[in-house]
Amino acid sequence: MTYRALLLLATLLLISCDTTVGSARIPIAEYRQFDSDAVHAIFEDQSRLTLIPAEAPPGTSSVDALTSDLADLALLENSTPFVEGLRTVLPVFESVLHILARDDLEPEDLGNPLNGADFYVANRSAAGIRFIELVTHRMGLTPDQYTISEAFDPGTTDIIVYFGPIDPSNTPGPHPATHWYRWIMN
């Protein structure tokens, strides 16, 4: 099933892109929510197009890589808002939004519990950042009333936002939340 889905994705991507022969630059996320080797193999087996890693600075989102002409193709999260000039072909991620809060988090103002919160967005996920911006905006907070940190710090991080596979054990790499954070179910 996965092979067929990837083959369909590859075929649709080839139809929708301007490059017909040669190579295409594709950003590969550090957290790799898909098997990049399988995608590369499908492209190479089924077309004359070779995928090469995009040379984008670390932390560059797939959308930014595309709009800055640093990439030709990209796999985007389903939650990515519409961007003029980009075409979405097929959703391929089986991901959910995970929200974890520090066990000893006690907001000073229960009427506005995110005021002063320090967020860490795992993998700098565009969906995670957008979620924080949306929620805090709806609560009437301005960006100076909360922090989105570049790195996880057990001493200051209040909330982790992770947009990823339903089973995080499928994602290689460290998961900062495994020891002292609890799932928020509401």
CYANA upper distance limits for C-alpha pairs under 8 A (distance plus 0.5 A):
  1 MET  CA      5 ALA  CA      6.73
  2 THR  CA      6 LEU  CA      6.62
  3 TYR  CA      7 LEU  CA      6.52
  4 ARG  CA      8 LEU  CA      6.57
  5 ALA  CA      9 LEU  CA      6.62
  5 ALA  CA     92 VAL  CA      8.45
  6 LEU  CA     10 ALA  CA      6.54
  6 LEU  CA     38 ALA  CA      8.39
  6 LEU  CA     39 VAL  CA      7.00
  6 LEU  CA     42 ILE  CA      7.85
  7 LEU  CA     11 THR  CA      6.65
  7 LEU  CA     42 ILE  CA      6.75
  8 LEU  CA     12 LEU  CA      6.61
  9 LEU  CA     13 LEU  CA      6.49
  9 LEU  CA     89 VAL  CA      8.04
  9 LEU  CA     90 LEU  CA      7.03
  9 LEU  CA     92 VAL  CA      8.48
 10 ALA  CA     14 LEU  CA      6.68
 10 ALA  CA     39 VAL  CA      7.88
 10 ALA  CA     42 ILE  CA      7.40
 10 ALA  CA     43 PHE  CA      6.66
 11 THR  CA     15 ILE  CA      6.86
 12 LEU  CA     16 SER  CA      6.68
 12 LEU  CA     89 VAL  CA      6.96
 12 LEU  CA     90 LEU  CA      8.35
 13 LEU  CA     17 CYS  CA      6.60
 13 LEU  CA     73 LEU  CA      8.23
 13 LEU  CA     89 VAL  CA      7.15
 14 LEU  CA     19 THR  CA      8.17
 14 LEU  CA     20 THR  CA      7.59
 16 SER  CA     87 ARG  CA      8.24
 16 SER  CA     89 VAL  CA      8.05
 17 CYS  CA     72 ASP  CA      8.34
 17 CYS  CA     73 LEU  CA      8.14
 19 THR  CA     23 SER  CA      8.12
 19 THR  CA     24 ALA  CA      7.63
 20 THR  CA     48 ARG  CA      8.13
 20 THR  CA     49 LEU  CA      7.43
 21 VAL  CA     48 ARG  CA      6.08
 21 VAL  CA     49 LEU  CA      5.94
 22 GLY  CA     48 ARG  CA      6.98
 22 GLY  CA     49 LEU  CA      5.59
 22 GLY  CA     50 THR  CA      6.78
 23 SER  CA     49 LEU  CA      5.62
 23 SER  CA     50 THR  CA      4.95
 23 SER  CA     51 LEU  CA      6.07
 23 SER  CA     52 ILE  CA      7.19
 24 ALA  CA     49 LEU  CA      7.36
 24 ALA  CA     50 THR  CA      6.73
 24 ALA  CA     51 LEU  CA      5.47
 24 ALA  CA     52 ILE  CA      6.56
 24 ALA  CA     71 ALA  CA      7.95
 24 ALA  CA     72 ASP  CA      6.07
 24 ALA  CA     73 LEU  CA      7.22
 25 ARG  CA     51 LEU  CA      6.41
 25 ARG  CA     52 ILE  CA      5.45
 25 ARG  CA     53 PRO  CA      6.00
 25 ARG  CA     54 ALA  CA      5.17
 25 ARG  CA     55 GLU  CA      8.49
 25 ARG  CA     70 LEU  CA      7.96
 25 ARG  CA     71 ALA  CA      5.27
 25 ARG  CA     72 ASP  CA      5.59
 25 ARG  CA     73 LEU  CA      6.82
 26 ILE  CA     51 LEU  CA      6.98
 26 ILE  CA     52 ILE  CA      6.66
 26 ILE  CA     53 PRO  CA      5.72
 26 ILE  CA     54 ALA  CA      5.46
 26 ILE  CA     71 ALA  CA      5.86
 26 ILE  CA     72 ASP  CA      6.68
 26 ILE  CA     73 LEU  CA      5.63
 26 ILE  CA     74 ALA  CA      5.87
 27 PRO  CA     53 PRO  CA      6.15
 27 PRO  CA     54 ALA  CA      5.27
 27 PRO  CA     55 GLU  CA      8.07
 27 PRO  CA     56 ALA  CA      7.75
 27 PRO  CA     62 SER  CA      6.78
 27 PRO  CA     65 ALA  CA      7.80
 27 PRO  CA     71 ALA  CA      7.00
 27 PRO  CA     73 LEU  CA      8.24
 27 PRO  CA     74 ALA  CA      6.64
 28 ILE  CA     32 ARG  CA      7.17
 28 ILE  CA     36 SER  CA      7.98
 28 ILE  CA     53 PRO  CA      7.03
 28 ILE  CA     54 ALA  CA      7.97
 29 ALA  CA     33 GLN  CA      8.32
 30 GLU  CA    123 ASN  CA      7.62
 31 TYR  CA    123 ASN  CA      7.09
 31 TYR  CA    171 THR  CA      6.86
 31 TYR  CA    172 PRO  CA      7.24
 31 TYR  CA    173 GLY  CA      7.81
 32 ARG  CA     36 SER  CA      7.76
 32 ARG  CA    171 THR  CA      7.63
 32 ARG  CA    172 PRO  CA      8.49
 33 GLN  CA     93 PHE  CA      7.56
 33 GLN  CA    164 GLY  CA      7.72
 33 GLN  CA    165 PRO  CA      7.59
 33 GLN  CA    171 THR  CA      7.30
 34 PHE  CA     93 PHE  CA      8.21
 35 ASP  CA     39 VAL  CA      7.07
 36 SER  CA     40 HIS  CA      6.62
 37 ASP  CA     41 ALA  CA      6.60
 38 ALA  CA     42 ILE  CA      6.65
 39 VAL  CA     43 PHE  CA      6.80
 40 HIS  CA     44 GLU  CA      6.66
 40 HIS  CA     50 THR  CA      7.62
 40 HIS  CA     51 LEU  CA      6.42
 41 ALA  CA     45 ASP  CA      6.40
 42 ILE  CA     46 GLN  CA      6.28
 42 ILE  CA     47 SER  CA      8.49
 43 PHE  CA     47 SER  CA      6.00
 43 PHE  CA     48 ARG  CA      7.99
 43 PHE  CA     49 LEU  CA      6.63
 43 PHE  CA     50 THR  CA      6.89
 43 PHE  CA     51 LEU  CA      7.70
 44 GLU  CA     48 ARG  CA      6.80
 44 GLU  CA     49 LEU  CA      6.61
 44 GLU  CA     50 THR  CA      6.14
 44 GLU  CA     51 LEU  CA      8.36
 54 ALA  CA     65 ALA  CA      8.48
 54 ALA  CA     70 LEU  CA      6.76
 54 ALA  CA     71 ALA  CA      5.97
 55 GLU  CA     70 LEU  CA      7.07
 55 GLU  CA     71 ALA  CA      8.34
 56 ALA  CA     60 THR  CA      6.77
 56 ALA  CA     65 ALA  CA      6.97
 56 ALA  CA     70 LEU  CA      6.58
 56 ALA  CA     71 ALA  CA      8.41
 59 GLY  CA    123 ASN  CA      8.47
 59 GLY  CA    124 ARG  CA      7.10
 60 THR  CA     64 ASP  CA      6.71
 60 THR  CA     65 ALA  CA      6.86
 61 SER  CA     65 ALA  CA      6.68
 61 SER  CA    124 ARG  CA      8.50
 61 SER  CA    125 SER  CA      8.14
 61 SER  CA    126 ALA  CA      7.22
 62 SER  CA     66 LEU  CA      6.73
 62 SER  CA     71 ALA  CA      8.45
 62 SER  CA     74 ALA  CA      6.43
 62 SER  CA     75 LEU  CA      7.61
 62 SER  CA     76 LEU  CA      6.95
 63 VAL  CA     67 THR  CA      6.63
 63 VAL  CA     74 ALA  CA      8.22
 63 VAL  CA     76 LEU  CA      7.74
 64 ASP  CA     68 SER  CA      6.30
 65 ALA  CA     69 ASP  CA      6.64
 65 ALA  CA     70 LEU  CA      5.28
 65 ALA  CA     71 ALA  CA      5.79
 66 LEU  CA     70 LEU  CA      6.42
 66 LEU  CA     71 ALA  CA      5.41
 66 LEU  CA     72 ASP  CA      6.73
 66 LEU  CA     73 LEU  CA      7.57
 66 LEU  CA     74 ALA  CA      7.77
 66 LEU  CA     86 LEU  CA      8.48
 75 LEU  CA     92 VAL  CA      8.37
 76 LEU  CA     80 THR  CA      7.21
 76 LEU  CA     91 PRO  CA      8.38
 77 GLU  CA     91 PRO  CA      8.13
 77 GLU  CA     93 PHE  CA      7.31
 77 GLU  CA    126 ALA  CA      8.41
 77 GLU  CA    127 ALA  CA      7.47
 78 ASN  CA     91 PRO  CA      6.64
 78 ASN  CA     93 PHE  CA      7.77
 79 SER  CA    127 ALA  CA      6.34
 80 THR  CA    126 ALA  CA      7.72
 80 THR  CA    127 ALA  CA      6.99
 82 PHE  CA     86 LEU  CA      8.29
 93 PHE  CA    165 PRO  CA      8.37
 94 GLU  CA    164 GLY  CA      8.32
 94 GLU  CA    165 PRO  CA      6.47
 94 GLU  CA    166 ILE  CA      7.61
 95 SER  CA    163 PHE  CA      6.99
 95 SER  CA    164 GLY  CA      5.17
 95 SER  CA    165 PRO  CA      4.73
 95 SER  CA    166 ILE  CA      6.13
 96 VAL  CA    163 PHE  CA      6.15
 96 VAL  CA    164 GLY  CA      6.10
 96 VAL  CA    165 PRO  CA      6.65
 96 VAL  CA    166 ILE  CA      6.31
 97 LEU  CA    128 GLY  CA      7.92
 97 LEU  CA    161 VAL  CA      7.65
 97 LEU  CA    162 TYR  CA      6.34
 97 LEU  CA    163 PHE  CA      4.86
 97 LEU  CA    164 GLY  CA      7.00
 98 HIS  CA    160 ILE  CA      8.44
 98 HIS  CA    161 VAL  CA      6.33
 98 HIS  CA    162 TYR  CA      5.40
 98 HIS  CA    163 PHE  CA      6.43
 98 HIS  CA    164 GLY  CA      7.91
 98 HIS  CA    183 TRP  CA      8.27
 99 ILE  CA    159 ILE  CA      7.55
 99 ILE  CA    160 ILE  CA      6.35
 99 ILE  CA    161 VAL  CA      5.30
 99 ILE  CA    162 TYR  CA      6.90
 99 ILE  CA    183 TRP  CA      7.00
 99 ILE  CA    184 ILE  CA      6.63
100 LEU  CA    159 ILE  CA      6.07
100 LEU  CA    160 ILE  CA      5.56
100 LEU  CA    161 VAL  CA      7.02
100 LEU  CA    177 ALA  CA      7.77
100 LEU  CA    181 TYR  CA      6.36
100 LEU  CA    182 ARG  CA      6.11
100 LEU  CA    183 TRP  CA      5.41
100 LEU  CA    184 ILE  CA      6.28
101 ALA  CA    105 LEU  CA      7.43
101 ALA  CA    158 ASP  CA      6.35
101 ALA  CA    159 ILE  CA      4.94
101 ALA  CA    160 ILE  CA      6.90
101 ALA  CA    181 TYR  CA      6.08
101 ALA  CA    182 ARG  CA      6.38
101 ALA  CA    183 TRP  CA      7.31
101 ALA  CA    184 ILE  CA      7.23
102 ARG  CA    157 THR  CA      8.03
102 ARG  CA    158 ASP  CA      5.84
102 ARG  CA    159 ILE  CA      6.75
102 ARG  CA    180 TRP  CA      7.08
102 ARG  CA    181 TYR  CA      5.26
102 ARG  CA    182 ARG  CA      7.09
103 ASP  CA    180 TRP  CA      7.02
103 ASP  CA    181 TYR  CA      6.13
103 ASP  CA    182 ARG  CA      6.63
105 LEU  CA    158 ASP  CA      7.04
107 PRO  CA    113 PRO  CA      5.65
107 PRO  CA    114 LEU  CA      7.87
108 GLU  CA    113 PRO  CA      7.59
109 ASP  CA    113 PRO  CA      6.05
109 ASP  CA    115 ASN  CA      8.15
112 ASN  CA    139 MET  CA      7.85
113 PRO  CA    117 ALA  CA      8.32
114 LEU  CA    136 THR  CA      7.77
114 LEU  CA    146 TYR  CA      7.60
115 ASN  CA    141 LEU  CA      7.50
115 ASN  CA    145 GLN  CA      6.07
115 ASN  CA    146 TYR  CA      6.41
116 GLY  CA    145 GLN  CA      5.85
116 GLY  CA    146 TYR  CA      5.12
116 GLY  CA    147 THR  CA      7.68
117 ALA  CA    145 GLN  CA      8.26
117 ALA  CA    146 TYR  CA      5.54
117 ALA  CA    147 THR  CA      6.82
117 ALA  CA    157 THR  CA      8.45
117 ALA  CA    158 ASP  CA      6.58
117 ALA  CA    159 ILE  CA      7.93
118 ASP  CA    146 TYR  CA      6.55
118 ASP  CA    147 THR  CA      5.22
118 ASP  CA    148 ILE  CA      6.53
118 ASP  CA    149 SER  CA      7.24
118 ASP  CA    156 THR  CA      7.26
118 ASP  CA    157 THR  CA      5.65
118 ASP  CA    158 ASP  CA      5.67
118 ASP  CA    159 ILE  CA      6.99
119 PHE  CA    146 TYR  CA      8.22
119 PHE  CA    147 THR  CA      6.41
119 PHE  CA    148 ILE  CA      5.21
119 PHE  CA    149 SER  CA      6.47
119 PHE  CA    157 THR  CA      6.45
119 PHE  CA    158 ASP  CA      6.51
119 PHE  CA    159 ILE  CA      5.39
119 PHE  CA    160 ILE  CA      6.29
119 PHE  CA    161 VAL  CA      7.70
120 TYR  CA    148 ILE  CA      6.24
120 TYR  CA    149 SER  CA      5.71
120 TYR  CA    150 GLU  CA      7.32
120 TYR  CA    151 ALA  CA      7.04
120 TYR  CA    152 PHE  CA      6.30
120 TYR  CA    157 THR  CA      6.94
120 TYR  CA    158 ASP  CA      8.43
120 TYR  CA    159 ILE  CA      6.86
120 TYR  CA    160 ILE  CA      5.37
120 TYR  CA    161 VAL  CA      6.78
121 VAL  CA    125 SER  CA      6.89
121 VAL  CA    128 GLY  CA      6.45
121 VAL  CA    129 ILE  CA      7.05
121 VAL  CA    148 ILE  CA      7.70
121 VAL  CA    149 SER  CA      8.01
121 VAL  CA    150 GLU  CA      8.30
121 VAL  CA    160 ILE  CA      6.36
121 VAL  CA    161 VAL  CA      5.35
121 VAL  CA    162 TYR  CA      6.48
122 ALA  CA    128 GLY  CA      8.38
122 ALA  CA    160 ILE  CA      7.49
122 ALA  CA    161 VAL  CA      6.79
122 ALA  CA    162 TYR  CA      5.62
122 ALA  CA    163 PHE  CA      8.04
123 ASN  CA    162 TYR  CA      8.18
124 ARG  CA    128 GLY  CA      7.82
124 ARG  CA    129 ILE  CA      7.67
124 ARG  CA    150 GLU  CA      8.34
125 SER  CA    129 ILE  CA      6.77
125 SER  CA    162 TYR  CA      7.88
125 SER  CA    163 PHE  CA      7.05
126 ALA  CA    130 ARG  CA      6.49
127 ALA  CA    131 PHE  CA      6.53
127 ALA  CA    163 PHE  CA      7.11
128 GLY  CA    132 ILE  CA      6.90
128 GLY  CA    161 VAL  CA      6.26
128 GLY  CA    162 TYR  CA      6.76
128 GLY  CA    163 PHE  CA      6.38
129 ILE  CA    133 GLU  CA      6.74
130 ARG  CA    134 LEU  CA      6.54
131 PHE  CA    135 VAL  CA      6.61
132 ILE  CA    136 THR  CA      6.44
133 GLU  CA    137 HIS  CA      6.41
134 LEU  CA    138 ARG  CA      6.67
135 VAL  CA    139 MET  CA      6.78
136 THR  CA    140 GLY  CA      6.86
136 THR  CA    141 LEU  CA      5.71
136 THR  CA    142 THR  CA      7.78
137 HIS  CA    141 LEU  CA      5.91
137 HIS  CA    142 THR  CA      7.20
141 LEU  CA    145 GLN  CA      6.55
141 LEU  CA    146 TYR  CA      8.28
142 THR  CA    146 TYR  CA      8.06
143 PRO  CA    147 THR  CA      7.75
149 SER  CA    157 THR  CA      8.39
152 PHE  CA    157 THR  CA      6.83
152 PHE  CA    176 PRO  CA      7.59
153 ASP  CA    157 THR  CA      5.88
160 ILE  CA    177 ALA  CA      7.84
164 GLY  CA    168 PRO  CA      7.40
165 PRO  CA    170 ASN  CA      7.55
165 PRO  CA    171 THR  CA      7.76
167 ASP  CA    171 THR  CA      8.44
177 ALA  CA    181 TYR  CA      5.83
177 ALA  CA    182 ARG  CA      8.44
